[in-house]
Amino acid sequence: MMVRQAITHLICDCDGVLLDSESIALRVLHRELLPLLPACSGADDAQHEAQRSAALHSAIAHRLGMYTDILLGEVDMEFELGLDAIRTERIHQSVALACGEEAQPVPGVVEALQAIRLPRAVASNSDAPRIEAGLRRCGLYSQFAGRIYSGHDVAHPKPAPDVYLAAAAGFGVEPARCVAVDDSVTGVRAAVAAGMHVLGFTGVAHDRKAMARKLKEAGAHQVFEDMKQFPQLVSELIWLR
């Protein structure tokens, strides 16, 4: 029977783990896309509109963690929104601007990171300038400087394992020595495919219970919702033999 190796390095997703920006992105995307839903007709228009709005919201939330352009393309196809390149770019910029101006540290993450004595890196599907700007805004940049890995800089973004593998390679360690922390199905799948021990975080999810189930189904080894739990979970992995 294979014995899991003890953990020596920490790799964090950015949005939704370090920065509380996923809810911002969800709000902006829903606001921008809702007016594009094809008009409906009938006696139950109001009820139908509410149902479609909820369906759109759920579809966006399920895809958070993807490249924004890929997310928009999939939602466009599902709901027949008629997005063109100009509108897509405008929405992309609106999301980036809002996240950059409004993002705050995930509650408790600063204290959690202070308690975890491991070398650390960021592995995110966001582009490097956005990651760096968000980390600087939230006072976390110094902890990850020189160890920021973007899905834009590897062959394939999450859910492919490339960006997580790049982070492990940057440390010169086997992926099995790394614990990855991600809040999205896309990211958890990427970290699992990379061969890391994966913690799923649900603390900023719209529906924590539903997200916990989805992250477990995606392969997360453990799921937690409060950053106060984070150091203990990592500590248990560090001393695993």
C-alpha atoms as an extended CHARMM CRD file, in Angstrom:
* protein
*
       241  EXT
         1         1  MET       CA              0.0000000000        0.0000000000        0.0000000000  PROA      1               0.0000000000
         2         2  MET       CA              1.3650000000        3.4170000000       -0.9600000000  PROA      2               0.0000000000
         3         3  VAL       CA              2.0580000000        5.7400000000        1.9630000000  PROA      3               0.0000000000
         4         4  ARG       CA              1.2670000000        9.3950000000        1.3360000000  PROA      4               0.0000000000
         5         5  GLN       CA              4.2780000000       11.6580000000        1.6550000000  PROA      5               0.0000000000
         6         6  ALA       CA              4.3600000000       14.3460000000        4.3260000000  PROA      6               0.0000000000
         7         7  ILE       CA              3.5820000000       17.8320000000        3.0830000000  PROA      7               0.0000000000
         8         8  THR       CA              6.4280000000       20.3500000000        2.7840000000  PROA      8               0.0000000000
         9         9  HSD       CA              4.9720000000       23.1260000000        0.5910000000  PROA      9               0.0000000000
        10        10  LEU       CA              1.7280000000       25.1050000000        0.3370000000  PROA      10              0.0000000000
        11        11  ILE       CA              0.1220000000       26.2120000000       -2.9360000000  PROA      11              0.0000000000
        12        12  CYS       CA             -2.9100000000       28.4930000000       -2.8010000000  PROA      12              0.0000000000
        13        13  ASP       CA             -5.4360000000       29.5280000000       -5.3800000000  PROA      13              0.0000000000
        14        14  CYS       CA             -5.9080000000       33.2980000000       -5.3120000000  PROA      14              0.0000000000
        15        15  ASP       CA             -9.5370000000       34.3570000000       -5.8370000000  PROA      15              0.0000000000
        16        16  GLY       CA            -11.7700000000       32.7670000000       -3.2450000000  PROA      16              0.0000000000
        17        17  VAL       CA             -8.9020000000       31.4830000000       -1.0670000000  PROA      17              0.0000000000
        18        18  LEU       CA             -6.6300000000       34.4730000000       -0.4750000000  PROA      18              0.0000000000
        19        19  LEU       CA             -8.8310000000       37.2240000000       -1.8800000000  PROA      19              0.0000000000
        20        20  ASP       CA            -12.5630000000       37.5070000000       -1.3350000000  PROA      20              0.0000000000
        21        21  SER       CA            -13.2310000000       38.3960000000       -4.9690000000  PROA      21              0.0000000000
        22        22  GLU       CA            -15.2800000000       35.4810000000       -6.2880000000  PROA      22              0.0000000000
        23        23  SER       CA            -18.5080000000       37.0130000000       -4.9770000000  PROA      23              0.0000000000
        24        24  ILE       CA            -17.5660000000       40.2770000000       -6.6950000000  PROA      24              0.0000000000
        25        25  ALA       CA            -16.9660000000       38.5200000000      -10.0060000000  PROA      25              0.0000000000
        26        26  LEU       CA            -20.2470000000       36.6230000000       -9.6560000000  PROA      26              0.0000000000
        27        27  ARG       CA            -22.1740000000       39.8150000000       -8.9650000000  PROA      27              0.0000000000
        28        28  VAL       CA            -20.6520000000       41.7100000000      -11.8880000000  PROA      28              0.0000000000
        29        29  LEU       CA            -21.0560000000       38.8460000000      -14.3530000000  PROA      29              0.0000000000
        30        30  HSD       CA            -24.6860000000       38.3010000000      -13.3940000000  PROA      30              0.0000000000
        31        31  ARG       CA            -25.3980000000       42.0310000000      -13.6470000000  PROA      31              0.0000000000
        32        32  GLU       CA            -23.8000000000       42.2710000000      -17.0960000000  PROA      32              0.0000000000
        33        33  LEU       CA            -25.3170000000       39.1130000000      -18.5560000000  PROA      33              0.0000000000
        34        34  LEU       CA            -28.8440000000       39.2590000000      -17.1720000000  PROA      34              0.0000000000
        35        35  PRO       CA            -30.0730000000       41.9390000000      -19.6370000000  PROA      35              0.0000000000
        36        36  LEU       CA            -28.8470000000       39.7550000000      -22.5200000000  PROA      36              0.0000000000
        37        37  LEU       CA            -31.1970000000       36.8610000000      -21.7630000000  PROA      37              0.0000000000
        38        38  PRO       CA            -33.6280000000       36.4550000000      -24.6750000000  PROA      38              0.0000000000
        39        39  ALA       CA            -37.0290000000       37.9540000000      -23.9320000000  PROA      39              0.0000000000
        40        40  CYS       CA            -39.8290000000       35.5900000000      -23.0170000000  PROA      40              0.0000000000
        41        41  SER       CA            -43.5600000000       35.9300000000      -23.4160000000  PROA      41              0.0000000000
        42        42  GLY       CA            -46.5320000000       34.4710000000      -21.6050000000  PROA      42              0.0000000000
        43        43  ALA       CA            -48.7910000000       34.8870000000      -18.6020000000  PROA      43              0.0000000000
        44        44  ASP       CA            -46.0770000000       33.8880000000      -16.1130000000  PROA      44              0.0000000000
        45        45  ASP       CA            -43.4120000000       36.2700000000      -17.3840000000  PROA      45              0.0000000000
        46        46  ALA       CA            -42.3520000000       37.4840000000      -13.9230000000  PROA      46              0.0000000000
        47        47  GLN       CA            -41.9770000000       33.9800000000      -12.5330000000  PROA      47              0.0000000000
        48        48  HSD       CA            -40.1770000000       32.8160000000      -15.6470000000  PROA      48              0.0000000000
        49        49  GLU       CA            -37.7850000000       35.7590000000      -15.5080000000  PROA      49              0.0000000000
        50        50  ALA       CA            -36.9750000000       35.0100000000      -11.8750000000  PROA      50              0.0000000000
        51        51  GLN       CA            -36.2920000000       31.3770000000      -12.7230000000  PROA      51              0.0000000000
        52        52  ARG       CA            -34.0400000000       32.2970000000      -15.6250000000  PROA      52              0.0000000000
        53        53  SER       CA            -32.1630000000       34.8150000000      -13.5000000000  PROA      53              0.0000000000
        54        54  ALA       CA            -31.5720000000       32.1330000000      -10.8620000000  PROA      54              0.0000000000
        55        55  ALA       CA            -30.4620000000       29.6620000000      -13.5280000000  PROA      55              0.0000000000
        56        56  LEU       CA            -28.0140000000       32.1780000000      -14.9680000000  PROA      56              0.0000000000
        57        57  HSD       CA            -26.6500000000       32.9520000000      -11.5040000000  PROA      57              0.0000000000
        58        58  SER       CA            -26.1330000000       29.2400000000      -10.8150000000  PROA      58              0.0000000000
        59        59  ALA       CA            -24.4700000000       28.6550000000      -14.1900000000  PROA      59              0.0000000000
        60        60  ILE       CA            -21.9760000000       31.4560000000      -13.5460000000  PROA      60              0.0000000000
        61        61  ALA       CA            -21.2820000000       30.3540000000       -9.9640000000  PROA      61              0.0000000000
        62        62  HSD       CA            -20.5960000000       26.7870000000      -11.0890000000  PROA      62              0.0000000000
        63        63  ARG       CA            -17.9420000000       28.0290000000      -13.5310000000  PROA      63              0.0000000000
        64        64  LEU       CA            -16.0720000000       30.4380000000      -11.2620000000  PROA      64              0.0000000000
        65        65  GLY       CA            -12.3820000000       29.5840000000      -11.3960000000  PROA      65              0.0000000000
        66        66  MET       CA            -12.3580000000       29.3210000000      -15.1900000000  PROA      66              0.0000000000
        67        67  TYR       CA            -10.8140000000       31.9160000000      -17.4640000000  PROA      67              0.0000000000
        68        68  THR       CA            -13.4290000000       34.6610000000      -17.7150000000  PROA      68              0.0000000000
        69        69  ASP       CA            -13.4700000000       34.3450000000      -21.5110000000  PROA      69              0.0000000000
        70        70  ILE       CA            -14.0910000000       30.5940000000      -21.3320000000  PROA      70              0.0000000000
        71        71  LEU       CA            -16.7910000000       31.1060000000      -18.6960000000  PROA      71              0.0000000000
        72        72  LEU       CA            -18.4950000000       33.6990000000      -20.8830000000  PROA      72              0.0000000000
        73        73  GLY       CA            -18.3020000000       31.4580000000      -23.9230000000  PROA      73              0.0000000000
        74        74  GLU       CA            -19.9360000000       28.5370000000      -22.1410000000  PROA      74              0.0000000000
        75        75  VAL       CA            -22.6680000000       30.6480000000      -20.5570000000  PROA      75              0.0000000000
        76        76  ASP       CA            -23.2880000000       32.3750000000      -23.8840000000  PROA      76              0.0000000000
        77        77  MET       CA            -23.7890000000       29.0090000000      -25.5640000000  PROA      77              0.0000000000
        78        78  GLU       CA            -26.0500000000       27.6930000000      -22.8020000000  PROA      78              0.0000000000
        79        79  PHE       CA            -28.3150000000       30.7540000000      -22.6600000000  PROA      79              0.0000000000
        80        80  GLU       CA            -27.9630000000       32.0650000000      -26.2410000000  PROA      80              0.0000000000
        81        81  LEU       CA            -26.8930000000       35.5310000000      -25.1210000000  PROA      81              0.0000000000
        82        82  GLY       CA            -25.4300000000       36.6240000000      -28.4280000000  PROA      82              0.0000000000
        83        83  LEU       CA            -22.1170000000       37.8380000000      -27.0100000000  PROA      83              0.0000000000
        84        84  ASP       CA            -19.6640000000       39.3540000000      -29.4630000000  PROA      84              0.0000000000
        85        85  ALA       CA            -15.9590000000       40.0400000000      -29.0080000000  PROA      85              0.0000000000
        86        86  ILE       CA            -16.4330000000       43.6910000000      -28.0520000000  PROA      86              0.0000000000
        87        87  ARG       CA            -19.0340000000       42.9860000000      -25.3630000000  PROA      87              0.0000000000
        88        88  THR       CA            -17.0250000000       40.0300000000      -24.0760000000  PROA      88              0.0000000000
        89        89  GLU       CA            -13.9450000000       42.2190000000      -23.6420000000  PROA      89              0.0000000000
        90        90  ARG       CA            -16.0040000000       44.9470000000      -21.9380000000  PROA      90              0.0000000000
        91        91  ILE       CA            -17.4190000000       42.4370000000      -19.4460000000  PROA      91              0.0000000000
        92        92  HSD       CA            -13.9600000000       41.0130000000      -18.8730000000  PROA      92              0.0000000000
        93        93  GLN       CA            -12.6410000000       44.4650000000      -18.0550000000  PROA      93              0.0000000000
        94        94  SER       CA            -15.5970000000       45.2160000000      -15.7650000000  PROA      94              0.0000000000
        95        95  VAL       CA            -14.8870000000       42.0810000000      -13.7580000000  PROA      95              0.0000000000
        96        96  ALA       CA            -11.1600000000       42.8000000000      -13.5230000000  PROA      96              0.0000000000
        97        97  LEU       CA            -11.7780000000       46.4010000000      -12.4720000000  PROA      97              0.0000000000
        98        98  ALA       CA            -14.3320000000       45.5260000000       -9.8030000000  PROA      98              0.0000000000
        99        99  CYS       CA            -12.1860000000       42.7500000000       -8.3580000000  PROA      99              0.0000000000
       100       100  GLY       CA             -9.1330000000       44.9740000000       -8.3230000000  PROA      100             0.0000000000
       101       101  GLU       CA            -10.9170000000       47.8310000000       -6.5700000000  PROA      101             0.0000000000
       102       102  GLU       CA            -13.1230000000       45.8950000000       -4.1600000000  PROA      102             0.0000000000
       103       103  ALA       CA            -11.2880000000       42.6870000000       -3.2270000000  PROA      103             0.0000000000
       104       104  GLN       CA            -10.4930000000       42.1330000000        0.4500000000  PROA      104             0.0000000000
       105       105  PRO       CA             -8.5680000000       39.3260000000        2.1610000000  PROA      105             0.0000000000
       106       106  VAL       CA            -10.6720000000       36.2540000000        2.8270000000  PROA      106             0.0000000000
       107       107  PRO       CA            -11.7010000000       36.5210000000        6.4980000000  PROA      107             0.0000000000
       108       108  GLY       CA             -9.0790000000       34.8660000000        8.6730000000  PROA      108             0.0000000000
       109       109  VAL       CA             -6.5890000000       34.1060000000        5.9010000000  PROA      109             0.0000000000
       110       110  VAL       CA             -3.9380000000       36.5500000000        7.1400000000  PROA      110             0.0000000000
       111       111  GLU       CA             -3.8640000000       34.9330000000       10.5710000000  PROA      111             0.0000000000
       112       112  ALA       CA             -3.9850000000       31.4380000000        9.0650000000  PROA      112             0.0000000000
       113       113  LEU       CA             -0.9920000000       32.0790000000        6.8330000000  PROA      113             0.0000000000
       114       114  GLN       CA              0.9630000000       33.4830000000        9.7690000000  PROA      114             0.0000000000
       115       115  ALA       CA              0.3880000000       30.2070000000       11.6160000000  PROA      115             0.0000000000
       116       116  ILE       CA              1.4770000000       27.9750000000        8.7130000000  PROA      116             0.0000000000
       117       117  ARG       CA              5.2650000000       27.6470000000        8.5170000000  PROA      117             0.0000000000
       118       118  LEU       CA              5.6050000000       26.3560000000        4.9650000000  PROA      118             0.0000000000
       119       119  PRO       CA              7.0950000000       27.8150000000        1.7670000000  PROA      119             0.0000000000
       120       120  ARG       CA              4.1460000000       29.0100000000       -0.3000000000  PROA      120             0.0000000000
       121       121  ALA       CA              3.0920000000       29.8950000000       -3.8190000000  PROA      121             0.0000000000
       122       122  VAL       CA              0.0180000000       31.0950000000       -5.6880000000  PROA      122             0.0000000000
       123       123  ALA       CA             -1.4170000000       29.0980000000       -8.6060000000  PROA      123             0.0000000000
       124       124  SER       CA             -4.3380000000       30.8790000000      -10.2520000000  PROA      124             0.0000000000
       125       125  ASN       CA             -6.1590000000       31.1050000000      -13.5660000000  PROA      125             0.0000000000
       126       126  SER       CA             -6.1140000000       34.9120000000      -13.2970000000  PROA      126             0.0000000000
       127       127  ASP       CA             -3.4240000000       36.7960000000      -15.1750000000  PROA      127             0.0000000000
       128       128  ALA       CA             -0.2880000000       37.7120000000      -13.2260000000  PROA      128             0.0000000000
       129       129  PRO       CA             -0.9060000000       41.4970000000      -13.0740000000  PROA      129             0.0000000000
       130       130  ARG       CA             -4.3630000000       40.9400000000      -11.5780000000  PROA      130             0.0000000000
       131       131  ILE       CA             -2.9970000000       38.4580000000       -9.0360000000  PROA      131             0.0000000000
       132       132  GLU       CA             -0.1980000000       40.7940000000       -8.0190000000  PROA      132             0.0000000000
       133       133  ALA       CA             -2.4930000000       43.8220000000       -7.7830000000  PROA      133             0.0000000000
       134       134  GLY       CA             -4.9510000000       41.9510000000       -5.5760000000  PROA      134             0.0000000000
       135       135  LEU       CA             -2.2490000000       40.5900000000       -3.2930000000  PROA      135             0.0000000000
       136       136  ARG       CA             -0.6890000000       44.0420000000       -2.9320000000  PROA      136             0.0000000000
       137       137  ARG       CA             -4.0670000000       45.6030000000       -2.1660000000  PROA      137             0.0000000000
       138       138  CYS       CA             -4.6750000000       43.0500000000        0.5770000000  PROA      138             0.0000000000
       139       139  GLY       CA             -1.1740000000       43.1500000000        2.0520000000  PROA      139             0.0000000000
       140       140  LEU       CA             -0.2820000000       39.6050000000        1.0280000000  PROA      140             0.0000000000
       141       141  TYR       CA              2.1340000000       40.2090000000       -1.8140000000  PROA      141             0.0000000000
       142       142  SER       CA              5.3330000000       39.8660000000        0.2250000000  PROA      142             0.0000000000
       143       143  GLN       CA              4.3620000000       36.3390000000        1.2530000000  PROA      143             0.0000000000
       144       144  PHE       CA              4.1550000000       35.1610000000       -2.3630000000  PROA      144             0.0000000000
       145       145  ALA       CA              6.5550000000       37.4280000000       -4.2520000000  PROA      145             0.0000000000
       146       146  GLY       CA              8.5130000000       35.4160000000       -6.8050000000  PROA      146             0.0000000000
       147       147  ARG       CA              6.1430000000       32.4640000000       -6.4190000000  PROA      147             0.0000000000
       148       148  ILE       CA              3.1370000000       33.6180000000       -8.4430000000  PROA      148             0.0000000000
       149       149  TYR       CA              1.9870000000       31.2560000000      -11.1920000000  PROA      149             0.0000000000
       150       150  SER       CA             -0.7330000000       32.1700000000      -13.6810000000  PROA      150             0.0000000000
       151       151  GLY       CA             -2.7770000000       29.9330000000      -15.9290000000  PROA      151             0.0000000000
       152       152  HSD       CA             -2.0480000000       32.4530000000      -18.6730000000  PROA      152             0.0000000000
       153       153  ASP       CA              1.6260000000       31.4810000000      -18.5640000000  PROA      153             0.0000000000
       154       154  VAL       CA              1.2920000000       27.7100000000      -18.9720000000  PROA      154             0.0000000000
       155       155  ALA       CA              0.0950000000       25.5510000000      -21.8430000000  PROA      155             0.0000000000
       156       156  HSD       CA             -3.3280000000       24.8150000000      -20.3920000000  PROA      156             0.0000000000
       157       157  PRO       CA             -5.2560000000       26.5760000000      -17.5740000000  PROA      157             0.0000000000
       158       158  LYS       CA             -7.2020000000       24.8580000000      -14.8220000000  PROA      158             0.0000000000
       159       159  PRO       CA             -8.8200000000       22.2930000000      -14.8280000000  PROA      159             0.0000000000
       160       160  ALA       CA             -5.6000000000       21.0620000000      -16.4500000000  PROA      160             0.0000000000
       161       161  PRO       CA             -2.8770000000       20.5380000000      -13.8210000000  PROA      161             0.0000000000
       162       162  ASP       CA             -0.2530000000       22.7120000000      -15.5670000000  PROA      162             0.0000000000
       163       163  VAL       CA             -0.2690000000       25.7390000000      -13.2590000000  PROA      163             0.0000000000
       164       164  TYR       CA             -0.1170000000       23.5990000000      -10.1220000000  PROA      164             0.0000000000
       165       165  LEU       CA              2.6760000000       21.5220000000      -11.6390000000  PROA      165             0.0000000000
       166       166  ALA       CA              4.5360000000       24.7240000000      -12.4940000000  PROA      166             0.0000000000
       167       167  ALA       CA              4.3100000000       25.8400000000       -8.8660000000  PROA      167             0.0000000000
       168       168  ALA       CA              5.7030000000       22.5350000000       -7.6030000000  PROA      168             0.0000000000
       169       169  ALA       CA              8.4680000000       22.6370000000      -10.2100000000  PROA      169             0.0000000000
       170       170  GLY       CA              9.3150000000       26.1580000000       -9.0890000000  PROA      170             0.0000000000
       171       171  PHE       CA             10.0190000000       24.7570000000       -5.6320000000  PROA      171             0.0000000000
       172       172  GLY       CA             11.8470000000       21.7620000000       -7.0610000000  PROA      172             0.0000000000
       173       173  VAL       CA              9.6050000000       19.3340000000       -5.1830000000  PROA      173             0.0000000000
       174       174  GLU       CA              7.3100000000       16.4930000000       -6.1480000000  PROA      174             0.0000000000
       175       175  PRO       CA              3.6290000000       17.4890000000       -6.4110000000  PROA      175             0.0000000000
       176       176  ALA       CA              2.8310000000       14.8780000000       -3.7460000000  PROA      176             0.0000000000
       177       177  ARG       CA              4.7820000000       17.0240000000       -1.2750000000  PROA      177             0.0000000000
       178       178  CYS       CA              2.3980000000       19.9350000000       -1.8330000000  PROA      178             0.0000000000
       179       179  VAL       CA             -0.9700000000       20.7470000000       -0.3280000000  PROA      179             0.0000000000
       180       180  ALA       CA             -3.1600000000       22.7610000000       -2.6720000000  PROA      180             0.0000000000
       181       181  VAL       CA             -6.0290000000       24.9160000000       -1.4420000000  PROA      181             0.0000000000
       182       182  ASP       CA             -8.7480000000       25.8260000000       -3.9330000000  PROA      182             0.0000000000
       183       183  ASP       CA            -12.3520000000       26.9550000000       -3.7650000000  PROA      183             0.0000000000
       184       184  SER       CA            -13.6240000000       25.9780000000       -7.2170000000  PROA      184             0.0000000000
       185       185  VAL       CA            -14.4640000000       22.6990000000       -8.9350000000  PROA      185             0.0000000000
       186       186  THR       CA            -12.1600000000       23.7630000000      -11.7650000000  PROA      186             0.0000000000
       187       187  GLY       CA             -9.2470000000       24.3370000000       -9.4000000000  PROA      187             0.0000000000
       188       188  VAL       CA             -9.7740000000       21.2200000000       -7.3070000000  PROA      188             0.0000000000
       189       189  ARG       CA             -9.7770000000       19.0890000000      -10.4450000000  PROA      189             0.0000000000
       190       190  ALA       CA             -6.5140000000       20.7280000000      -11.5140000000  PROA      190             0.0000000000
       191       191  ALA       CA             -4.7860000000       20.0940000000       -8.1930000000  PROA      191             0.0000000000
       192       192  VAL       CA             -6.0300000000       16.5020000000       -8.0200000000  PROA      192             0.0000000000
       193       193  ALA       CA             -4.7430000000       15.9000000000      -11.5550000000  PROA      193             0.0000000000
       194       194  ALA       CA             -1.3880000000       17.3350000000      -10.4740000000  PROA      194             0.0000000000
       195       195  GLY       CA             -1.1590000000       14.6740000000       -7.7550000000  PROA      195             0.0000000000
       196       196  MET       CA             -1.3640000000       16.9990000000       -4.7610000000  PROA      196             0.0000000000
       197       197  HSD       CA             -3.2260000000       16.6730000000       -1.4960000000  PROA      197             0.0000000000
       198       198  VAL       CA             -6.2030000000       18.9670000000       -2.0040000000  PROA      198             0.0000000000
       199       199  LEU       CA             -8.1260000000       21.0360000000        0.5270000000  PROA      199             0.0000000000
       200       200  GLY       CA            -11.3720000000       22.5240000000       -0.7150000000  PROA      200             0.0000000000
       201       201  PHE       CA            -12.3720000000       25.8390000000        0.8160000000  PROA      201             0.0000000000
       202       202  THR       CA            -16.0330000000       26.9280000000        0.9240000000  PROA      202             0.0000000000
       203       203  GLY       CA            -15.8580000000       29.9670000000        3.2150000000  PROA      203             0.0000000000
       204       204  VAL       CA            -16.8400000000       32.5320000000        0.5890000000  PROA      204             0.0000000000
       205       205  ALA       CA            -19.1470000000       30.2830000000       -1.4540000000  PROA      205             0.0000000000
       206       206  HSD       CA            -22.7150000000       31.4370000000       -2.1280000000  PROA      206             0.0000000000
       207       207  ASP       CA            -24.0250000000       28.0380000000       -0.9770000000  PROA      207             0.0000000000
       208       208  ARG       CA            -21.4070000000       26.4250000000        1.2640000000  PROA      208             0.0000000000
       209       209  LYS       CA            -23.1490000000       23.0850000000        1.6440000000  PROA      209             0.0000000000
       210       210  ALA       CA            -23.6850000000       22.6340000000       -2.0790000000  PROA      210             0.0000000000
       211       211  MET       CA            -20.1380000000       23.7380000000       -2.8590000000  PROA      211             0.0000000000
       212       212  ALA       CA            -18.6920000000       21.3460000000       -0.2820000000  PROA      212             0.0000000000
       213       213  ARG       CA            -20.4600000000       18.4940000000       -2.0240000000  PROA      213             0.0000000000
       214       214  LYS       CA            -19.1870000000       19.6060000000       -5.4400000000  PROA      214             0.0000000000
       215       215  LEU       CA            -15.5950000000       19.9880000000       -4.2460000000  PROA      215             0.0000000000
       216       216  LYS       CA            -15.6440000000       16.5190000000       -2.6950000000  PROA      216             0.0000000000
       217       217  GLU       CA            -17.0580000000       15.1020000000       -5.9150000000  PROA      217             0.0000000000
       218       218  ALA       CA            -14.2480000000       16.8630000000       -7.7940000000  PROA      218             0.0000000000
       219       219  GLY       CA            -11.7110000000       15.0280000000       -5.6410000000  PROA      219             0.0000000000
       220       220  ALA       CA            -10.9220000000       17.2780000000       -2.6690000000  PROA      220             0.0000000000
       221       221  HSD       CA             -9.4990000000       15.1500000000        0.1300000000  PROA      221             0.0000000000
       222       222  GLN       CA            -10.9050000000       17.4480000000        2.8130000000  PROA      222             0.0000000000
       223       223  VAL       CA            -13.2220000000       20.4620000000        2.7730000000  PROA      223             0.0000000000
       224       224  PHE       CA            -13.3460000000       23.3230000000        5.2810000000  PROA      224             0.0000000000
       225       225  GLU       CA            -15.2710000000       26.5790000000        5.5550000000  PROA      225             0.0000000000
       226       226  ASP       CA            -13.4490000000       28.5650000000        8.2430000000  PROA      226             0.0000000000
       227       227  MET       CA             -9.8470000000       29.7590000000        7.9100000000  PROA      227             0.0000000000
       228       228  LYS       CA             -9.3880000000       28.9960000000       11.6120000000  PROA      228             0.0000000000
       229       229  GLN       CA             -9.3830000000       25.3160000000       10.5670000000  PROA      229             0.0000000000
       230       230  PHE       CA             -6.6930000000       25.8160000000        7.9210000000  PROA      230             0.0000000000
       231       231  PRO       CA             -3.5090000000       25.6870000000       10.0660000000  PROA      231             0.0000000000
       232       232  GLN       CA             -4.6160000000       22.5290000000       11.8690000000  PROA      232             0.0000000000
       233       233  LEU       CA             -5.4280000000       20.7250000000        8.6290000000  PROA      233             0.0000000000
       234       234  VAL       CA             -2.0140000000       21.6070000000        7.2330000000  PROA      234             0.0000000000
       235       235  SER       CA             -0.2900000000       20.6780000000       10.4890000000  PROA      235             0.0000000000
       236       236  GLU       CA             -1.8060000000       17.2110000000       10.3370000000  PROA      236             0.0000000000
       237       237  LEU       CA             -0.3950000000       16.7600000000        6.8400000000  PROA      237             0.0000000000
       238       238  ILE       CA              3.0590000000       18.0450000000        7.7930000000  PROA      238             0.0000000000
       239       239  TRP       CA              3.4370000000       15.3590000000       10.4480000000  PROA      239             0.0000000000
       240       240  LEU       CA              1.9190000000       12.5800000000        8.3410000000  PROA      240             0.0000000000
       241       241  ARG       CA              4.2500000000        9.6100000000        7.9630000000  PROA      241             0.0000000000
